[in-house]
């Protein structure tokens, strides 16, 4: 019982740390890829993302997932329409 709880807690901590690391790296790459100048990156980071690269990475990841979701829905919608048209 205690082993299971401890195992789950450690697992969530490790997964959470890996996820935050991914978001931090994503935010860093995004900001420096978009703005190039370290001074500009620091200004944007402080003003828009609370001085945290993980927040920038989370914003980028969220936008990317939204775009992929819309593209998936459009693909399914168009695919169903095309298949319906083909089978007529």
C-alpha positions in Angstrom: 0.0 0.0 0.0 2.7 2.5 1.0 4.9 1.3 -1.8 2.2 2.0 -4.4 1.5 5.5 -3.1 5.2 6.2 -2.9 5.8 4.8 -6.4 3.0 6.9 -7.8 4.3 10.0 -6.1 7.8 9.5 -7.3 6.5 8.7 -10.8 4.5 11.9 -10.9 7.4 14.0 -9.6 9.7 12.5 -12.3 7.2 12.9 -15.1 6.4 16.4 -13.9 10.1 17.3 -13.9 10.6 15.9 -17.3 7.5 17.8 -18.6 8.7 21.1 -17.1 12.1 20.6 -18.6 10.5 20.0 -22.0 8.5 23.2 -21.6 11.5 25.2 -20.5 13.6 24.0 -23.5 10.7 24.7 -25.9 10.2 28.2 -24.5 13.9 29.0 -24.7 14.1 27.8 -28.3 11.0 29.6 -29.3 12.0 32.9 -27.8 15.5 32.9 -29.1 14.4 31.6 -32.5 11.8 34.4 -32.8 13.6 37.4 -31.3 17.3 36.6 -31.6 18.5 39.4 -29.4 19.1 38.4 -25.7 17.9 41.8 -24.5 14.7 41.6 -26.5 14.2 38.0 -25.3 14.5 39.1 -21.6 12.0 41.9 -22.1 9.5 39.7 -23.7 10.1 37.0 -21.1 9.5 39.4 -18.2 6.5 41.2 -19.8 4.6 38.3 -21.3 5.7 35.1 -19.6 6.3 36.0 -15.9 10.1 35.6 -16.4 9.8 31.8 -16.9 10.8 29.9 -20.0 8.4 27.2 -19.0 5.4 29.6 -19.3 6.6 30.5 -22.9 6.9 26.8 -23.7 3.5 26.1 -22.3 2.0 28.9 -24.5 3.7 27.6 -27.6 2.8 24.0 -26.9 -0.9 24.9 -26.3 -1.1 26.9 -29.5 0.6 24.0 -31.4 -1.9 21.5 -30.0 -4.8 23.7 -30.9 -3.6 24.1 -34.4 -3.1 20.3 -34.7 -6.5 19.7 -33.3 -8.2 22.0 -35.9 -6.1 20.4 -38.7 -7.2 16.9 -37.5 -10.9 17.9 -37.4 -10.6 19.5 -40.9 -8.9 16.5 -42.3 -11.6 14.2 -40.9 -14.4 16.4 -42.1 -12.9 16.7 -45.6 -12.1 13.0 -45.6 -15.6 12.0 -44.7 -17.0 14.3 -47.4 -14.6 12.9 -50.1 -15.4 9.3 -49.1 -19.1 10.1 -49.2 -18.7 11.6 -52.6 -16.7 8.7 -53.9 -19.2 6.1 -52.8 -22.1 7.8 -54.5 
